Amino acid sequence: MRRTVTVQPGIAIPIREGSSLAWLRASNRGDVQEMAIAKIKLGDLQVSRLILGGNPISGFSHQDGQLDHEMQHYFTAERCKALYRQAELLGVTTHIARADAHIIRLLIEHWEEGGRIEWVAQTAPELGTPERGAEMAISNRAKAVFIHGGQVDHLYCHGRIEEVRPALRMIREAGLPCGIAGHMAQVFTYAEEHLDCDFYMCSYYNPLPRDETPEHITQEEYFGPEDREQMTRLIQRLSRPAIHYKIMAGGRNDPREAFTFAARAMRPTDAICVGIYPKRNPNELAEDVQYLSEALAALGQY
């Protein structure tokens, strides 16, 4: 069975039933043409306006421990690389994922096999200081680096957010765009006045308190609409590009509504990051490209 998805006005590509591996086999036969979608800049780095997120690949469902476990077992190296190739075919040129040994090994394999997806790295708080996380990313071919949102929130809660400065300086000195992530609007208000970033990662929701630990611990999470409204209002006032993430509330929001809402909140300098779980919907990434393309086109953006 075949359907089509329009990525640019007047251009359609096939949506194929089956896994990301089916996409990869089709591309190897020449049955699928590579597409291009709009890009923005983080500093001097061009990134696609739809960015492939890394939470599902790392086993973070933001739903429950059972789904975390299921994702960990589903995402073999072969399936991850097939998803990267599918992203490349759809014009999704950028991947946001953790700067840990697991992700680095997957990306090395993909690049050595001819893959081209570019990595915007998120520091991993379990490695220790933000500088250690930044060093891990810089030394393994990241194109840009930002400080993990839970880590930034945790430092902010304890009046220690200035501790991100050395890591931001290290990233900038390596010639890479630097940024911070966060789940609280106050973090970005502070950053606008006191930190020199090239971009921000702005979560639509603040599902967990981070005062006790910067790391994600699977537990019941709260995704309240008031958080989404507050963050998107703040984004309009920011002086740097924003990457909108958690727009789907960990799979709780209707996809078309989520992309329509996000497109209305996006400035021309902004992008969206979403995680993908092909086991449940092999066409999820293609459909997300379509949702964003249609939502932006309705606003006169392409």
N, C-alpha and C positions, 0 to 999 in steps of 0.2 A: 504494500500500500504506500502511495506517495502523496504528500501534500506539498504546498509551497509556502515560503515565507518571503515577504518583500523586505529587503534590507535597506535599499535606497529606492526612491520613487521610480517605478517602472522596471525594477530589476527583481526577479524572483529566483529563489534557490529551493532545491528540494528539501523537505523534511522527511527523513527516512525512518521508518519504524525499526526499532532495534536499539542496540547499545551504542555507546561512543565508538566501540570497536568496529561496528558496522559502518559508521561514518568514515573511519580510517581506511577500511578496506575499499569503500567506494571512492575515496580520494585517490588511493593508489591506482585504481583502474581509470582515473580521469573522469569519473561520473559526477564529481562535485567541483564547482569552480570556487576559487577563493574570492572573498568579497572584501570590501572596505567599508568601515563605518567611521563616523566623525571622530576627531581627536581633539584633545585639549593639551595644555602644557603644564607640567609641574617643574618650575624653573625652566631649564632648557630641554627637558625630556618630554617627548610627545607620548601620550598614552591614549588608548581608546576610551571613548565616553562610557562604554560598558566594560567593566573590568571583572575578570574571573576571580572570585574569592577563594580562600583556602580553608575555611573552617571545616566543611564536610570532609575534605581530604585528610585533615588532621584529627578527625573523629570528634569534632565539636558540633553537636546537632542543635544545641540550645533548646532541646525539648526534654529528653530524659536519658538516663544511663543506658537503657536498652537500645535506643537509636544510636547513641554514641558508639556502642559496641558493634552494632550492625555496620555502621560506616567504616569503622576500623577494619573490619573483615572484607568489606566490599572493595575498598580502594587499594587494590594491588598496584604494583608499579606499572604493569601493562595497562590497566584501566586508567590510571592517572595520566600516562603519556598519551593515550587515545583521547582523553578529554582535552588535553593541551592542544593536540592536533585539530580536534574539532573546533576549538576556540579560534585557532589560527585561520581555519577555513572560513569562519563566520566573520572575520575581521576584528575579533577580540585579541588585541595584540599584547595585552598586559595582564599579569597575574599578581595578585597580592597574597602573600603567604608568609608563614613564620620563618625566621632565620634560625632554623634548627637542623640537626643532622638529617632528619627524615626528609624534609622538603629539599634540602640542598642536594641530597643523593638523587632524588627523583629528577630534579632539574638538570643535573649534570648528565644523567642518562639521556634525557630528552634532547638536550643541546648537542650531545655527541652523536646522536642519531639524526641530526639535521634540523631539530626544532628551533624555532625563532622567538617563541613567546618571551617577553621581557618581564623581569622580576622586580616588583616593588616590595621590599622586605619589611616585615614587621618584627621588631625585636621580641625575643622570647624571655619573659620575666624570670623563668626558672634558671636561666643562665647567670643571673645576678644583676649587676648594675646595668643601666642603659648603655654605658660605654662598651661593656662586654658584648651585649647584643648587637650594637652597631658594628663592632669589629668583625663579628661573625658574618654579617651581611656584606660588609665592604670587601672582605677577603674572598668572597665566593660569588662575585659577578652580579651583585644587585645593581640595579640602575637608579634606585632611589631608596631611602630608608626612613621609616618613621618609628617613633617610640610607642610601644604597645599601649592601647587605651586603658587597660586595667592598671598598668603601672603608672601612667600619668595621673589617673584618677586617685590612686592610692597616695601618691606623693602630694597631690593637691590637698587631699583630706587631712594630711598631717603637716601642712604648711611647709613642704619640702620640694615643691615643684621646681625650684631653681636647680635641683640636682640633675635635671635633663640638659642643662646648658652644655656641659662638657661633651655629651654624646652628639648634640646638634652641631657643635663646633667640629667634632671629629668627622662627621658625615660631610659637612661643607668643605672641610680641608681636603677630603678625598675627591672632591669635584662632583659630588652627587647632591641632588635635591634632598632637603631634610624636612621632616614634619613631625607632628604629634597626632595621636588619636585620642579620642575621649568620648565618654558617654554623658557628660554633664556640660551644659551650656557654659557654666562658670569657668571651666577650663579654658575655653577659647576666648572668653572675655579677658581673662588674665593674659593669655598668650598674645593677643593683639597689642597689649600695652607693654609687655615685658620680654617677650621672646621673639627671636628672628627666625621664622620658619618660611619655607617655600610653599607649603601646602598643609591642609588640615584633613584628618579623617574624622568625619562627624557622624556619630551613631544616632539614628532616629530614636533609639530607646535606651534607657538606663535600667536594665533588668535586674541588676544585682548591686548591693552595696560593696564598695571596694576599700572600706576603711580597715578591715582586718587583714586582707591579703590582696596583692595585685593579680594573682593568678585566677583563672576561671575554674570554679568548682561546680560540677554538675549538681543542680538542686532546682527547686521550683523558682521560676523567673517571672518577673512582672513586666509586661509590655503594655504600657498605658498610652492612650492616644494623646494625652496632655504632653508627654515627653516629645512626641513627634512634632506637635505644633510648636513647642518651645524651641526645639533645635532648628527647625526650618525657618522660623522667624529670625533667629540669630544669624543663620547662614547668610541672609540677605545683607547683613552689615559687615561681613568679614572682608578683609582686604586681600586675602589669599584664596587661591582655588580650593574648593572643598570636594572631597570624595564622600558621597552620601552612602552610608552603609547601614546594615540591618533594616533595610527598607521593607523586607518581608516579615519582620518580627519573628525570625526563626521558623519560617514556614507557616505562620498563623494568618497572614494577610492574603487576600485574594490577589493573585499576581497582576492582573490587568489594573485593578484599583491602585495597587502599590506603585506601579510604574507610572500611571497617570498622575498620581499625587506627587511623586518624586520629580517628574518632568516639569511640573508647574513650579516646583521649588528650586529647580536647578537654574543657576545663572549660566551664561555661555561659557564660563571658565570651569564649570563643574563636571564631575563624572559620577557614575554609580558603580558600586562593587556588590556583587551578589555571589553567593555560593551555589553550587549545583550538585544534585544527587541523581545521577542518571539511572540508578537502579529503580527508582520510582517513576521516573519520566525520562526516557532516553532523549526526548526532544526538548527538554527543559531549556537548554541554553539557546537553541534556535528560537524558541518561543519568546524568551526574554529579550533577545535581539529585536524581534518583531514588536513586542510590546513597547520597548523604548523608542524604536524608530517611528512607530505610529503616533505615540504620545508627543514626541518632539515635533513631528511633521504637523500635527494639529495646532501647534503653537508657532509654526513658521520657522522651526529650526530643523536642520538636517545633519 
